[in-house]
Amino acid sequence: MLPYALVPPAGPEDDEVMVTHDEGQDDVAEPARQPLSVARAREVTAWLREAMDDVRRSVAVLAAPVRDAHAARFGLPLGHPSGESYCDAEFGISRAQAYRLLD
């Protein structure tokens, strides 16, 4: 099974539908799902742990160049009047996301 398939798909025996509502979202109907086995939960947890470790390593590699770009104001020579404009145009991220990277 692929890693992103965290829970088994609903089968034809699953006639009930669960409705969840998160504030700010439309109602979403999802098929009822079988509980995960302990083995599958451990497998998914191990995959998530590995994925999070990969993200941490990537952030560590990215941290210094992001700080350098911020300090040197890389956006100005490229015609961006602000760091916010630079981040949006060049990377498609918001100012808040850029500052999270800096932090």
N, CA, C and O atoms as a GROMACS GRO file, in nm:
protein
  412
    1MET      N    1   0.084  -0.118   0.000
    1MET     CA    2   0.000   0.000   0.000
    1MET      C    3   0.089   0.124   0.000
    1MET      O    4   0.193   0.126   0.066
    2LEU      N    5   0.051   0.226  -0.071
    2LEU     CA    6   0.129   0.348  -0.079
    2LEU      C    7   0.129   0.420   0.055
    2LEU      O    8   0.030   0.414   0.129
    3PRO      N    9   0.239   0.490   0.089
    3PRO     CA   10   0.250   0.556   0.219
    3PRO      C   11   0.141   0.658   0.245
    3PRO      O   12   0.100   0.676   0.360
    4TYR      N   13   0.091   0.726   0.142
    4TYR     CA   14  -0.006   0.830   0.166
    4TYR      C   15  -0.146   0.774   0.190
    4TYR      O   16  -0.236   0.847   0.230
    5ALA      N   17  -0.165   0.645   0.167
    5ALA     CA   18  -0.294   0.583   0.195
    5ALA      C   19  -0.294   0.541   0.342
    5ALA      O   20  -0.271   0.424   0.374
    6LEU      N   21  -0.319   0.636   0.429
    6LEU     CA   22  -0.302   0.614   0.572
    6LEU      C   23  -0.405   0.522   0.633
    6LEU      O   24  -0.378   0.456   0.734
    7VAL      N   25  -0.522   0.516   0.575
    7VAL     CA   26  -0.624   0.426   0.627
    7VAL      C   27  -0.681   0.346   0.512
    7VAL      O   28  -0.684   0.392   0.399
    8PRO      N   29  -0.727   0.225   0.542
    8PRO     CA   30  -0.782   0.144   0.433
    8PRO      C   31  -0.905   0.211   0.374
    8PRO      O   32  -0.982   0.274   0.447
    9PRO      N   33  -0.925   0.199   0.244
    9PRO     CA   34  -1.042   0.260   0.182
    9PRO      C   35  -1.169   0.190   0.230
    9PRO      O   36  -1.167   0.073   0.268
   10ALA      N   37  -1.278   0.263   0.226
   10ALA     CA   38  -1.407   0.206   0.264
   10ALA      C   39  -1.447   0.103   0.160
   10ALA      O   40  -1.428   0.123   0.040
   11GLY      N   41  -1.503  -0.005   0.206
   11GLY     CA   42  -1.548  -0.109   0.114
   11GLY      C   43  -1.698  -0.103   0.096
   11GLY      O   44  -1.765  -0.020   0.157
   12PRO      N   45  -1.750  -0.192   0.012
   12PRO     CA   46  -1.895  -0.191  -0.015
   12PRO      C   47  -1.978  -0.220   0.111
   12PRO      O   48  -2.095  -0.184   0.118
   13GLU      N   49  -1.916  -0.285   0.210
   13GLU     CA   50  -1.989  -0.314   0.333
   13GLU      C   51  -2.010  -0.190   0.419
   13GLU      O   52  -2.087  -0.193   0.514
   14ASP      N   53  -1.942  -0.081   0.386
   14ASP     CA   54  -1.952   0.043   0.462
   14ASP      C   55  -2.063   0.129   0.404
   14ASP      O   56  -2.040   0.211   0.315
   15ASP      N   57  -2.184   0.110   0.454
   15ASP     CA   58  -2.298   0.183   0.402
   15ASP      C   59  -2.320   0.316   0.472
   15ASP      O   60  -2.382   0.407   0.416
   16GLU      N   61  -2.268   0.329   0.594
   16GLU     CA   62  -2.288   0.452   0.669
   16GLU      C   63  -2.193   0.559   0.620
   16GLU      O   64  -2.085   0.530   0.568
   17VAL      N   65  -2.234   0.683   0.636
   17VAL     CA   66  -2.150   0.796   0.599
   17VAL      C   67  -2.134   0.885   0.721
   17VAL      O   68  -2.231   0.919   0.788
   18MET      N   69  -2.008   0.923   0.750
   18MET     CA   70  -1.982   1.015   0.860
   18MET      C   71  -1.977   1.155   0.802
   18MET      O   72  -1.921   1.176   0.694
   19VAL      N   73  -2.034   1.249   0.872
   19VAL     CA   74  -2.028   1.388   0.829
   19VAL      C   75  -1.950   1.464   0.935
   19VAL      O   76  -1.983   1.460   1.053
   20THR      N   77  -1.845   1.533   0.890
   20THR     CA   78  -1.766   1.614   0.981
   20THR      C   79  -1.779   1.758   0.939
   20THR      O   80  -1.801   1.788   0.821
   21HIS      N   81  -1.763   1.847   1.035
   21HIS     CA   82  -1.771   1.989   1.002
   21HIS      C   83  -1.660   2.062   1.076
   21HIS      O   84  -1.653   2.060   1.198
   22ASP      N   85  -1.576   2.126   1.000
   22ASP     CA   86  -1.474   2.213   1.056
   22ASP      C   87  -1.516   2.356   1.029
   22ASP      O   88  -1.565   2.388   0.921
   23GLU      N   89  -1.497   2.441   1.128
   23GLU     CA   90  -1.535   2.581   1.111
   23GLU      C   91  -1.465   2.639   0.990
   23GLU      O   92  -1.344   2.621   0.973
   24GLY      N   93  -1.540   2.707   0.906
   24GLY     CA   94  -1.481   2.768   0.787
   24GLY      C   95  -1.480   2.676   0.666
   24GLY      O   96  -1.433   2.715   0.560
   25GLN      N   97  -1.533   2.556   0.681
   25GLN     CA   98  -1.538   2.463   0.568
   25GLN      C   99  -1.681   2.417   0.548
   25GLN      O  100  -1.761   2.417   0.641
   26ASP      N  101  -1.711   2.377   0.425
   26ASP     CA  102  -1.842   2.318   0.398
   26ASP      C  103  -1.846   2.180   0.461
   26ASP      O  104  -1.743   2.121   0.491
   27ASP      N  105  -1.967   2.128   0.480
   27ASP     CA  106  -1.979   1.992   0.531
   27ASP      C  107  -1.912   1.896   0.435
   27ASP      O  108  -1.926   1.908   0.313
   28VAL      N  109  -1.841   1.800   0.491
   28VAL     CA  110  -1.769   1.703   0.411
   28VAL      C  111  -1.818   1.564   0.450
   28VAL      O  112  -1.811   1.528   0.567
   29ALA      N  113  -1.866   1.488   0.354
   29ALA     CA  114  -1.910   1.352   0.382
   29ALA      C  115  -1.798   1.257   0.347
   29ALA      O  116  -1.742   1.261   0.238
   30GLU      N  117  -1.766   1.171   0.442
   30GLU     CA  118  -1.662   1.070   0.420
   30GLU      C  119  -1.720   0.934   0.452
   30GLU      O  120  -1.802   0.921   0.544
   31PRO      N  121  -1.680   0.832   0.379
   31PRO     CA  122  -1.727   0.699   0.412
   31PRO      C  123  -1.674   0.656   0.548
   31PRO      O  124  -1.563   0.693   0.587
   32ALA      N  125  -1.753   0.577   0.621
   32ALA     CA  126  -1.707   0.522   0.747
   32ALA      C  127  -1.586   0.432   0.718
   32ALA      O  128  -1.579   0.368   0.614
   33ARG      N  129  -1.492   0.429   0.811
   33ARG     CA  130  -1.370   0.352   0.789
   33ARG      C  131  -1.349   0.252   0.899
   33ARG      O  132  -1.388   0.272   1.014
   34GLN      N  133  -1.286   0.142   0.862
   34GLN     CA  134  -1.251   0.039   0.958
   34GLN      C  135  -1.140   0.092   1.048
   34GLN      O  136  -1.057   0.170   1.002
   35PRO      N  137  -1.136   0.051   1.175
   35PRO     CA  138  -1.026   0.094   1.262
   35PRO      C  139  -0.894   0.036   1.210
   35PRO      O  140  -0.890  -0.072   1.152
   36LEU      N  141  -0.787   0.110   1.233
   36LEU     CA  142  -0.655   0.063   1.193
   36LEU      C  143  -0.608  -0.047   1.287
   36LEU      O  144  -0.640  -0.046   1.406
   37SER      N  145  -0.533  -0.140   1.233
   37SER     CA  146  -0.470  -0.241   1.318
   37SER      C  147  -0.349  -0.176   1.386
   37SER      O  148  -0.300  -0.072   1.342
   38VAL      N  149  -0.303  -0.239   1.493
   38VAL     CA  150  -0.184  -0.189   1.562
   38VAL      C  151  -0.066  -0.190   1.466
   38VAL      O  152   0.013  -0.095   1.464
   39ALA      N  153  -0.052  -0.295   1.389
   39ALA     CA  154   0.061  -0.305   1.295
   39ALA      C  155   0.056  -0.193   1.192
   39ALA      O  156   0.159  -0.132   1.162
   40ARG      N  157  -0.063  -0.165   1.138
   40ARG     CA  158  -0.076  -0.059   1.036
   40ARG      C  159  -0.050   0.078   1.100
   40ARG      O  160   0.014   0.163   1.038
   41ALA      N  161  -0.099   0.100   1.221
   41ALA     CA  162  -0.076   0.226   1.289
   41ALA      C  163   0.073   0.247   1.314
   41ALA      O  164   0.123   0.359   1.299
   42ARG      N  165   0.145   0.140   1.351
   42ARG     CA  166   0.290   0.152   1.370
   42ARG      C  167   0.361   0.179   1.238
   42ARG      O  168   0.456   0.257   1.232
   43GLU      N  169   0.315   0.114   1.132
   43GLU     CA  170   0.375   0.135   0.999
   43GLU      C  171   0.357   0.280   0.955
   43GLU      O  172   0.452   0.343   0.908
   44VAL      N  173   0.237   0.332   0.971
   44VAL     CA  174   0.209   0.470   0.931
   44VAL      C  175   0.288   0.566   1.018
   44VAL      O  176   0.343   0.665   0.968
   45THR      N  177   0.296   0.538   1.149
   45THR     CA  178   0.371   0.624   1.241
   45THR      C  179   0.518   0.627   1.203
   45THR      O  180   0.581   0.733   1.206
   46ALA      N  181   0.575   0.512   1.167
   46ALA     CA  182   0.715   0.507   1.125
   46ALA      C  183   0.735   0.589   0.997
   46ALA      O  184   0.834   0.661   0.985
   47TRP      N  185   0.642   0.578   0.903
   47TRP     CA  186   0.652   0.655   0.779
   47TRP      C  187   0.643   0.804   0.809
   47TRP      O  188   0.719   0.883   0.754
   48LEU      N  189   0.548   0.844   0.896
   48LEU     CA  190   0.536   0.985   0.933
   48LEU      C  191   0.662   1.036   1.001
   48LEU      O  192   0.707   1.147   0.973
   49ARG      N  193   0.719   0.956   1.090
   49ARG     CA  194   0.842   0.997   1.159
   49ARG      C  195   0.955   1.019   1.058
   49ARG      O  196   1.028   1.118   1.068
   50GLU      N  197   0.968   0.929   0.962
   50GLU     CA  198   1.072   0.943   0.859
   50GLU      C  199   1.047   1.068   0.774
   50GLU      O  200   1.141   1.142   0.743
   51ALA      N  201   0.922   1.092   0.737
   51ALA     CA  202   0.890   1.211   0.657
   51ALA      C  203   0.920   1.339   0.734
   51ALA      O  204   0.973   1.435   0.678
   52MET      N  205   0.888   1.340   0.864
   52MET     CA  206   0.917   1.459   0.946
   52MET      C  207   1.067   1.480   0.960
   52MET      O  208   1.114   1.594   0.959
   53ASP      N  209   1.142   1.373   0.973
   53ASP     CA  210   1.288   1.386   0.979
   53ASP      C  211   1.343   1.443   0.848
   53ASP      O  212   1.434   1.525   0.849
   54ASP      N  213   1.286   1.400   0.736
   54ASP     CA  214   1.327   1.455   0.606
   54ASP      C  215   1.299   1.605   0.600
   54ASP      O  216   1.382   1.682   0.550
   55VAL      N  217   1.184   1.647   0.650
   55VAL     CA  218   1.150   1.789   0.651
   55VAL      C  219   1.247   1.866   0.739
   55VAL      O  220   1.294   1.974   0.701
   56ARG      N  221   1.279   1.813   0.857
   56ARG     CA  222   1.374   1.881   0.946
   56ARG      C  223   1.510   1.898   0.879
   56ARG      O  224   1.571   2.004   0.889
   57ARG      N  225   1.556   1.794   0.810
   57ARG     CA  226   1.686   1.805   0.740
   57ARG      C  227   1.679   1.910   0.630
   57ARG      O  228   1.773   1.988   0.612
   58SER      N  229   1.570   1.913   0.556
   58SER     CA  230   1.555   2.011   0.448
   58SER      C  231   1.552   2.153   0.504
   58SER      O  232   1.614   2.243   0.447
   59VAL      N  233   1.482   2.173   0.613
   59VAL     CA  234   1.476   2.306   0.675
   59VAL      C  235   1.614   2.348   0.723
   59VAL      O  236   1.651   2.465   0.710
   60ALA      N  237   1.690   2.255   0.779
   60ALA     CA  238   1.825   2.288   0.826
   60ALA      C  239   1.914   2.331   0.709
   60ALA      O  240   1.993   2.424   0.724
   61VAL      N  241   1.902   2.266   0.595
   61VAL     CA  242   1.980   2.302   0.477
   61VAL      C  243   1.937   2.438   0.422
   61VAL      O  244   2.019   2.514   0.371
   62LEU      N  245   1.809   2.468   0.432
   62LEU     CA  246   1.753   2.590   0.377
   62LEU      C  247   1.773   2.713   0.466
   62LEU      O  248   1.771   2.825   0.417
   63ALA      N  249   1.791   2.692   0.596
   63ALA     CA  250   1.790   2.802   0.692
   63ALA      C  251   1.894   2.910   0.663
   63ALA      O  252   1.859   3.028   0.658
   64ALA      N  253   2.019   2.874   0.645
   64ALA     CA  254   2.125   2.974   0.624
   64ALA      C  255   2.104   3.055   0.496
   64ALA      O  256   2.114   3.177   0.501
   65PRO      N  257   2.075   2.991   0.382
   65PRO     CA  258   2.052   3.072   0.261
   65PRO      C  259   1.931   3.165   0.273
   65PRO      O  260   1.932   3.275   0.218
   66VAL      N  261   1.829   3.122   0.344
   66VAL     CA  262   1.712   3.210   0.362
   66VAL      C  263   1.751   3.331   0.446
   66VAL      O  264   1.713   3.444   0.414
   67ARG      N  265   1.826   3.308   0.552
   67ARG     CA  266   1.872   3.423   0.635
   67ARG      C  267   1.961   3.515   0.553
   67ARG      O  268   1.950   3.637   0.564
   68ASP      N  269   2.049   3.458   0.472
   68ASP     CA  270   2.138   3.540   0.388
   68ASP      C  271   2.057   3.624   0.288
   68ASP      O  272   2.084   3.742   0.269
   69ALA      N  273   1.958   3.562   0.226
   69ALA     CA  274   1.874   3.634   0.129
   69ALA      C  275   1.800   3.748   0.198
   69ALA      O  276   1.789   3.858   0.143
   70HIS      N  277   1.751   3.723   0.316
   70HIS     CA  278   1.680   3.827   0.391
   70HIS      C  279   1.774   3.941   0.428
   70HIS      O  280   1.740   4.058   0.408
   71ALA      N  281   1.891   3.909   0.482
   71ALA     CA  282   1.986   4.011   0.525
   71ALA      C  283   2.038   4.093   0.408
   71ALA      O  284   2.058   4.214   0.420
   72ALA      N  285   2.060   4.028   0.294
   72ALA     CA  286   2.115   4.097   0.176
   72ALA      C  287   2.008   4.165   0.092
   72ALA      O  288   2.039   4.234  -0.006
   73ARG      N  289   1.882   4.145   0.129
   73ARG     CA  290   1.771   4.205   0.054
   73ARG      C  291   1.779   4.171  -0.095
   73ARG      O  292   1.782   4.259  -0.182
   74PHE      N  293   1.784   4.042  -0.122
   74PHE     CA  294   1.795   3.993  -0.259
   74PHE      C  295   1.685   4.045  -0.351
   74PHE      O  296   1.706   4.055  -0.472
   75GLY      N  297   1.570   4.078  -0.297
   75GLY     CA  298   1.460   4.123  -0.380
   75GLY      C  299   1.479   4.259  -0.443
   75GLY      O  300   1.427   4.284  -0.552
   76LEU      N  301   1.552   4.349  -0.377
   76LEU     CA  302   1.569   4.485  -0.430
   76LEU      C  303   1.632   4.489  -0.569
   76LEU      O  304   1.576   4.553  -0.657
   77PRO      N  305   1.747   4.422  -0.592
   77PRO     CA  306   1.804   4.428  -0.727
   77PRO      C  307   1.716   4.361  -0.833
   77PRO      O  308   1.733   4.386  -0.953
   78LEU      N  309   1.623   4.278  -0.790
   78LEU     CA  310   1.533   4.212  -0.884
   78LEU      C  311   1.406   4.292  -0.907
   78LEU      O  312   1.315   4.247  -0.977
   79GLY      N  313   1.400   4.410  -0.848
   79GLY     CA  314   1.287   4.499  -0.871
   79GLY      C  315   1.171   4.482  -0.775
   79GLY      O  316   1.062   4.534  -0.800
   80HIS      N  317   1.191   4.411  -0.666
   80HIS     CA  318   1.084   4.394  -0.568
   80HIS      C  319   1.098   4.501  -0.460
   80HIS      O  320   1.203   4.513  -0.399
   81PRO      N  321   0.992   4.578  -0.437
   81PRO     CA  322   1.000   4.687  -0.340
   81PRO      C  323   1.005   4.641  -0.194
   81PRO      O  324   1.040   4.718  -0.105
   82SER      N  325   0.970   4.515  -0.171
   82SER     CA  326   0.969   4.465  -0.033
   82SER      C  327   1.002   4.316  -0.030
   82SER      O  328   0.998   4.247  -0.132
   83GLY      N  329   1.035   4.271   0.088
   83GLY     CA  330   1.058   4.127   0.106
   83GLY      C  331   0.932   4.048   0.079
   83GLY      O  332   0.936   3.936   0.027
   84GLU      N  333   0.819   4.106   0.115
   84GLU     CA  334   0.690   4.040   0.091
   84GLU      C  335   0.666   4.020  -0.058
   84GLU      O  336   0.624   3.913  -0.101
   85SER      N  337   0.694   4.124  -0.137
   85SER     CA  338   0.678   4.116  -0.282
   85SER      C  339   0.773   4.011  -0.341
   85SER      O  340   0.735   3.933  -0.428
   86TYR      N  341   0.897   4.010  -0.293
   86TYR     CA  342   0.998   3.915  -0.338
   86TYR      C  343   0.952   3.771  -0.312
   86TYR      O  344   0.956   3.687  -0.401
   87CYS      N  345   0.909   3.744  -0.189
   87CYS     CA  346   0.868   3.608  -0.152
   87CYS      C  347   0.747   3.562  -0.232
   87CYS      O  348   0.740   3.447  -0.275
   88ASP      N  349   0.652   3.653  -0.251
   88ASP     CA  350   0.532   3.618  -0.325
   88ASP      C  351   0.565   3.590  -0.471
   88ASP      O  352   0.524   3.487  -0.526
   89ALA      N  353   0.638   3.681  -0.535
   89ALA     CA  354   0.665   3.668  -0.678
   89ALA      C  355   0.763   3.555  -0.710
   89ALA      O  356   0.745   3.483  -0.808
   90GLU      N  357   0.866   3.541  -0.629
   90GLU     CA  358   0.972   3.444  -0.661
   90GLU      C  359   0.943   3.302  -0.610
   90GLU      O  360   0.986   3.204  -0.670
   91PHE      N  361   0.870   3.293  -0.498
   91PHE     CA  362   0.852   3.161  -0.435
   91PHE      C  363   0.707   3.123  -0.411
   91PHE      O  364   0.678   3.009  -0.376
   92GLY      N  365   0.616   3.220  -0.429
   92GLY     CA  366   0.475   3.190  -0.407
   92GLY      C  367   0.440   3.167  -0.262
   92GLY      O  368   0.349   3.090  -0.230
   93ILE      N  369   0.514   3.233  -0.172
   93ILE     CA  370   0.484   3.219  -0.029
   93ILE      C  371   0.452   3.355   0.030
   93ILE      O  372   0.495   3.459  -0.021
   94SER      N  373   0.378   3.353   0.139
   94SER     CA  374   0.339   3.478   0.205
   94SER      C  375   0.452   3.528   0.294
   94SER      O  376   0.550   3.458   0.319
   95ARG      N  377   0.436   3.651   0.340
   95ARG     CA  378   0.532   3.709   0.433
   95ARG      C  379   0.541   3.625   0.560
   95ARG      O  380   0.650   3.600   0.612
   96ALA      N  381   0.426   3.581   0.608
   96ALA     CA  382   0.422   3.499   0.730
   96ALA      C  383   0.500   3.369   0.710
   96ALA      O  384   0.574   3.327   0.799
   97GLN      N  385   0.482   3.305   0.595
   97GLN     CA  386   0.556   3.181   0.567
   97GLN      C  387   0.706   3.209   0.561
   97GLN      O  388   0.785   3.130   0.612
   98ALA      N  389   0.743   3.320   0.500
   98ALA     CA  390   0.885   3.355   0.491
   98ALA      C  391   0.945   3.375   0.630
   98ALA      O  392   1.056   3.330   0.657
   99TYR      N  393   0.871   3.443   0.717
   99TYR     CA  394   0.921   3.464   0.852
   99TYR      C  395   0.928   3.336   0.933
   99TYR      O  396   1.014   3.321   1.019
  100ARG      N  397   0.837   3.243   0.906
  100ARG     CA  398   0.847   3.112   0.972
  100ARG      C  399   0.974   3.042   0.930
  100ARG      O  400   1.038   2.975   1.012
  101LEU      N  401   1.013   3.055   0.804
  101LEU     CA  402   1.140   2.998   0.758
  101LEU      C  403   1.258   3.064   0.828
  101LEU      O  404   1.354   2.997   0.866
  102LEU      N  405   1.251   3.194   0.844
  102LEU     CA  406   1.359   3.266   0.912
  102LEU      C  407   1.370   3.223   1.057
  102LEU      O  408   1.480   3.208   1.110
  103ASP      N  409   1.256   3.202   1.120
  103ASP     CA  410   1.256   3.159   1.261
  103ASP      C  411   1.313   3.019   1.272
  103ASP      O  412   1.322   2.965   1.382
   0.00000   0.00000   0.00000
